[in-house]
Amino acid sequence: MASGYPGREYLLKRTLPEQQQQQQQQQQQQQQSQQLQQALFLRSVKHKAVPLQTSPISPLDLSHTSSTLVGFSFPPVGVMEMPELEPEPESEKKTVIIKNRLQELERQLLLDDDEDEESAITNNEWNDTIQQLISPLSPSPTSSSSSSSSSSSSSSIASSSSSSSSSSSSSSRQLLLDTANAISDGNLDTAAANLSKLKQATNYLRGDPDQRLTAIMVSALMSRINPSPLASHPFADLGSAEHLAGTAMLHEVSPVFKLSLLAANLAILDATRDHLKIHIIDFDVGQGVQYATFIHALTDQYRHNHSSRLPAVKITAVADPSLPFHASHLKNNNSNLRQVGERLARLAEKAGVGLRFNIVCRRPSELDRSTLGCEPGEALAVNFAFLLSRVADESVTPANPRDELLRRVKALSPLIVILVEQDMNTNTAPFAPRFAEVCAHYGALLDSIDLSNRTRVETCIVRKATNAVARDGADRIERCEVFGKWRARMGMAGFTPSPLTASVTESVQARLGSIRPNPGFTLKQDAGGLCLGWHGRNLTVTSAWR
């Protein structure tokens, strides 16, 4: 029979007393009937009894899920994303909007296959959503304050939405950590169930940084639990031309990485300022981005000092065949390095700088001043920018190539050695703390990058995070350490710290303000290192050694 309720086709059956009570309310309160009845309806709605379905992700078999992030977009868990409702002049239009939203939410609730404790929409979230939908329709206390009430309601919606987003982010982060602990304890059933929930809370393509981080970390955890037999070797991933290009772009668009490399360049120039010959040895030149900025910094410095003669610069790119990320593409590496050298030579020529670019293919045991082409009168500098963390240490092999490389470099008697690394503890930390560190580090990094086209950069971050989380032993290439551990390692290799000068720090600080005056970025000196970070978390550290 006709009840006068909108959206009757979506309602569950009710008892006769309930229907009579609602009809009486409709007659007594004609101006607010639809709003109140909808609220009553939502309080009395019951879950539809449906047989439990097997989760598409089996607790022990994640073969139906993809570990890639192509099209990684899932409907969020909890309060559904929907546009805010702005007050309209006609009450009928408002009622229609309310009805449509409530019907949509009701369909989501009634079609849920999970038990109450696993429901995607909790009672509190449901009530919060109803409050957001009803708020704009609440009558003003007086007609003169209607505008103020409307503005207050809109502000309330925005505040509630922000609070809900923050709460959802915190919940997802905690669930990620719980999942890592479950994997560490061998409880794959719990881990798989958590991953199923987390997948629904991610929106990699259109989400905010927290949602994108969740998508990345879910992918990494899935790769650890159920690595695909078709997945490429980690050396091929992190040594691919695509990853190298993405890394170069990351170093360019991220103020933290960009300014860390700027600090390295300025420290080299500061240490070699009284020399007419500068020789820089680099074990991972990459795309040469750092040296393009070095050439500009060199010309700026000498123009500032009114020097009549620019020093000659020689860059020696060492291609170590024993390093896996070099060996994976060694046949193309020399060709790539030659192209980088040619580009830098053209740039240097335009700037009036004499530049020589040499390529040396040698293992660390074969390195000495002769094989590296060191000449008398040169100011020798060695640049370790984001390299040593990718060289295996004693935890991977007794040969400990990381320390061997440092000892070989110390034997060269360089004027200065530059160390630039990400500041996170992912080398020897157990899995769960390592995962938490990766999550916090890359979460801050994602939040600090503002990109309209972020695909290539974030794909680079995906590979780095996945390797740190999903791989162990020799397959885990990136083994970052906190600065305190680097200090100890450098000291054991015979190096002494050479704190960056005030002029270097001030130049980096000034550049940070000009690039992106955002209060979220932090810069500080700590134990001789220049730390760059986001909201107090150090992301990179640049230090100098002798």
N, C-alpha and C positions, 0 to 999 in steps of 0.2 A: 504494500500500500504506500501511498505517497507520504513521505515524512517531511518534505520541505528542506531536507539537507542537501547541500551541493555535493556532487561527486559520489552519489549513492552507490554507483557501480563498484567503488573501491572499498566499501565498508564490509566488515565482518558482521555476522548476525548478532543481534542484541536481544536481551529479554524484553518482555512487554513493559515491565515497570520502568526500565531505562528509557524506552521510547516515549512513554507518557510523561515522564519527568522532563525530558528534553523538549517535548511539545509545549508543556506549560511554561518553560523558560522562554521559549520563542514568543509566546503570546505576551508575557509580562515585560520582556525587554526587547522590543522590536528594533531599537537603534543599534544594539550590540549583539543581536542574536547570533549572527553567523560567527562572529569572533569567539564568543563564549562557548558556543556549541562545538566548534572545531577544537577548542582547547579541551572540553570535556571528552570529546571523542578520542583525542590523543591519549588522555589519561587512562581510558578504559580499554584501549585496543590491546588485543592479545596476539602473541605470536601464532602463526599458522603452524600446525603440527605437520612436519614433513619428515620423511625418512632421512637419516643422516647419509650424506654422500661421502665417498672416499675423496680425500683431498687430491687435487691434481698434482700436488707435489708430495710424493710418498716420503714418509719420514726417513727412509733409507735409500730412496732412489730419486735423484734430482735430474734424471735424464730428460724429463719433459720440459725443463727450464733451460733458458739460454744464459750463458755466462757473458755474452756480449752485451753491449749497450746500444746496439742499433735498434731503434724503435723502442727503447726501454722506457715505456710510459705506462703507468698504471693508475687506476682511480684511487684517490687518497682514502685512507682508513679514517673512521670517525666522522666528524662533521663534514658533510659534503661541500665542495667548493661551489659557490653560486654567487652571482652578482648581488650587491647590496640593493635593498629595495628603498627607493626614495619616495617620500610622500607625494601623492598625487591629489589633485583637487576633488575628483569624483570618488565617493566611497565605493561605488560599484567596481571601478577599476582596481581599487585596492583589494577588495574582496576576491576578485578573480585571481589576482597575483598570489594572495595568501592561499587560496584554494589550490592553485596549481603547485605551489611549493610544498604544501602539506601532502598533497596526493603523491608527489614525487618521492618525498621522504617516506611515506607510508609504503609505497611499492618497494622501496629499498629494504624496509624493515621486514615486510611480510614475505619477501622472496629470499631472505637470508637462510642459508642452509646450515649454519652453525648453531651450536647450543648457545644458551644465554650467555655463559661465561666467555664465549668466543665471538659474540656478536660484534660486528664492525661499528655499530652505533650504540653506545652505552646510554644509560638513563640520564646521566648528567649531561652528556653531549647533546642528547635529544632535547632536554629542557633548555640548554643554552641556545640551541638553534631556534626553538620556538620563541624564546624571549627576543632574539634578534629579528625574527619575522614579525612579531606582534608589536614591538616597540614603536615603529613609526605610526601605528594606527591608534595608539593610546590617546584618548581625548585630552586636550589641554585643560589645565585648571581654570583658566579664564580665556576669553576670546582675545584679550589684549596681549597675552603671552604665547599665542600659538606659534609665532615665528621662532621665539626663543626655545619653545619645547621641541619644535621640529629640528632645530639646530642641535639641541642637546641630544635628541634621539640619534641623529646621524653620527654625532661624536661618540655616543655610547656604542653604536654598532661597530665603528672603526676600532675603538678600544677593545671591545670584546673579540673582534676578529683577530687583532694583533695578539691578544692574550692567548686565544685558542691556537694560533700558529706557533707561538713560543712554546706553549705546553706540548703541542704535537711534536715539535722539534726535539724537546727534551726527552719526551717519551720514546721517540725513535732512536735517539742516541743511546739511551739506556738499554733499549732492547737489542741494539747492535752489540753493546758490551756484554750483555747477558748471553747472547748467541756465541760470541767468541769464548766466553767462559765455558759454555756447554760443549763446544768443540774441543776445548782444551781438556775437559774432563771425560771426553769420549762419549758424551750423551748426544748422539746424532739425531735421535727422535725429537728432542727438544729443539735442537738447532734447526732442523728442517721445518718444524712448526713455526718457529720464530721467523725464519726467512720467508715463509709463505705470507705471514702477516706484514712483514716489512716491504715485500714487493708491492703490496697494495697501497702502501703509504708513500711510494716514490713517484716522482714525475720528472724524469731526467731532462726531457726536451723543453718543458715549460715551467719547471719548478724553480723555487728559490734555491740559494746555495745549500741550505740544509737538506732539501729534498734531493738535490743532485748528489750531495755527499752520500746520502743514504743509498741512492742507486749505485754509486761507485763501490761502496763498501759491501753492499749485498752481492754485487757481482764478484767481488774479490773472495768473499766467504764461500759462495757457491763454487767458485773455481777450486778452492781448497778442499771442500767436501767431496766434490765429484769432478775432478779435472777431466776435460774432454780429451779423448785419445787423438782427436784431430787438431788439438791446439798446437800452435807453433812453438818451437823451442824458445825459452825465455831470452836466450842470447840473440836470436833472430828478431824478437820483439823489440828489445831495448837497443839493438844495434842497427835497426832498419833505418833506411833513408827517411821514411815517414816520421819515425820517432825523433830522429835527429832534427828534422825540420820543425816538429812540434816543440822540441826542447828549446831550439833557438828562438822561436816565437814566444815561449813562456818567459825566457830570460829578457825579452824585449818589452813585453806588455806588463809584466809584473814589476811594480816599483821596487819590491823587496829584492828580487833577483837582479834587476837592472842596476840598482844602486850598490849592491854587493860587488858586482863586477867593476863598477865605477871606482869604488874604494880600492879594489885591487890595483887598477890602473894607476890611480893617484899615488898609492904607496910605492909602486915601482918607480914612477917618475920622481917621487920625493927622494928615494934612495939613490937614484942614478943621476941626479940633477947636475952634478959637476963633471960628468963624463961625456965624451964626444962619441963613444961607441956603446950602444946598448944591445946586449944579446939576451933574448928571452927564450927559454926552453919550455915547451908546453907539451904535455903528454896526451892532451885531448883538445885539439884546436876547434873541433866541431865545424860549424859554419863560418867561423872567423868573426863573429859578431863582436866579441870582446876587443879584438884588435882593430876593428874599424873605429870604435870609440876611443881606443888608445891613441890612434893617429891624430884624431881630432883634439884629444886632451893634450897631446904633445905640442901641437901647433899653437893651441890656446895658451899654454904655459909659457912658451918662448916668446910669443907675441906680447904677453903680459910683462915679461921680464926684459923686453926690448933687446933680446939676444940677437946677435947678428948671424949666428950659425946654428942650424938645427943639427942635433946629433944623428948619426947613422944608426939605423935599427936593423937588427937581424933576428928573425924568428925561426927557431928550429922546431918543427913539428915531429915529435917522436911517435911512430906507429909501432907499438909493442905487439908482436904477433902472439905473445903469451896471454894477452888480455882478451877474454872471450868476446867482449863487445867490439874489439877491433878484428879479431879472427873471423867473426861471423860474416864480415863483408870485406875481408882483406883484399880480395881481387879488385874491388871497386874503391877501396879506401885511398890508395895512392892517387887514383884519378880524381877523386873528390878533393883531396888535399891540394893537388896541383891547381884545380879550379879556384879553390879558396885563395891560394897564394897569388894567382893571377889577378883576382879581384882586389886583393889588398894592395898589390903592387900598383895597379891603376889608381886606386884611391890615394896612395902615398905620393905618387907622381903629381897628382893634381894639387896636393897639399904642400908640395915642395920638400918632402921627406924622402931621403934615400933609404930604400927598403930591400932587404934580401930575405927570401923565404926558402928554407931548406927542409927537406924531408929525410928523416933517418928511420929506417926499419931495423930496430935492434931490440933484443931482450934486455932487461935491467942488468943482468950479469955481464953484458957486453958493453955497457955504457962507461965511458970515461971522457975526459976532456978532448982527447984526440978524435974519438968516433963521433963526438957531438960537434966537432968543428970549432972548439973554443980557441980564441986567439988572444995574444998578449994585448993588454990595454983595454980589453972589453969589461964593461960592468955587467957581470953575469947575474941574471934573475931567473928563478924557476917558478913557474905558475902552476899551482894545483887548484884549479877551479872546478869543483864538483867532480873530482876524479877519484881521490883516494877512497871514498866510500864505496866505489865500485871495484876496488882491488881487494881480493880475498886476503883475510888475515889468518891468525893462528887458529881461530875457531872453525875455519873451513879446511885448512890443510897445514900440516906441520912445516911446510916450506915457507909459509908466511910471506908471500910476495909483497904485501903492503909494507912491512917493516924493511924488507930487503930493498925496495925501491927508495925508501927514505934514507937508508944508509948509503946507497949509491949516490944519491943527490948530495948528501952531506959531504961525501968525498970530493965532489966537484968544487968545493969551497965557494959557493955562490955568495954574492953580496947580499942578496935578499931572497927569501922563499915565501911565496904567498899561498895561504891556505884559505879556500872559500868552501864552506860546506853548509848543507841544511842541518839545523840544530834539532835533532831528534834521536831518541835512543832505540834504534831498531836493529842493532847488530847482534848482540848476544842476549838480549832480553827474551824471556819466555814468550810463548805465543800470545797469551791474553794481554799482558802489558804491552807487548809490541803492537798488537792490533789497536789498543787504546791510544798509543802514541801516534800511529799512522792516522787514525781517525781525527784526533785533535789537530795534528799538524796540517793535513790537507783540508780539513774543515776551515781552519783559519785562512789558508791560502786561497781557497775558493771564494771565501767571503771578501777577501781583499782585492780580488780581480773584478774589474768592471768591464765587461766585453759585450759588444753587440753580436759578434760572431766568435763564439768561444769554442767551437767544435774541435778544431785541431789542438788547441791548447789543453782542453780538458781530456781529450783522448790520450794525450801525453801523460796527464796526471793519472788517468785510469791505469795505464800500463805500469807506471811507477808504483802506485798503491797496490795493484794486484800482485806484482812481483814481491813486494815487501810482506804481503799477507799470505798469499797462496803458496809460496815457494820456500824451500828450506835447503840447507846444504849448499853445494856449489851452484844450484839453480837459482838461489837468491842472490841476485847481482848487487842490488843497492843495499849496503849495510852501513847506514848512517849512525853517527855517534854524537853525543852531546859534547859541547866544547871542552868540558873538563877532561873527558877521556882523550880528546885530540891533544890537549896540552900535555898529558902524561905520555902519550905515544911519541909526540915530537921531542919531548925531553929525553926519553930513552934512546932516541936516534941521535942524540947529541946536539940538538938545536936549542937555542935560547930565544925567548920571545923578544920581539922588537916592536913595542907598542906603536900604533899608528899615531902620527903627529896631530896636533890640534888643527892644523890647516887642512888635513885630509878630512877629519871629522866635520869641520865647519863647512867644507865644500859639499860634502854629502848631505848635510842637514839643509843647506840652502837649496840644493837640487831637489830634495824631497819636497820642500815647500813649493817649489815652482812647478814640479811635475803634477802633483796632486795634493792640494792642501786639505788633507783629510785627517781629522784628529785620531782616527783609528790606527794610523801608522806610528810605530815607536822606533826610536833610535837611541842606543845607549852604548857606552863602553863598559866592558865587564872583563876583568882579569886580562887585559891586553887585547881583547877582541872587540870588534865593532859589530854589535848585534842589531839586526833589523827585524821588526816583527809587526804583529797586528794585534791590537788590543792587549798588549802586555805579553803575548806569547812570542818568544823568539823563533823566527823562521830560518834565518841564515846568520852565519858568523864569518866575518873576514878578519884574518890575523896575519901578521908578518913575523918572520923568523930569520935568524942568522945562524 
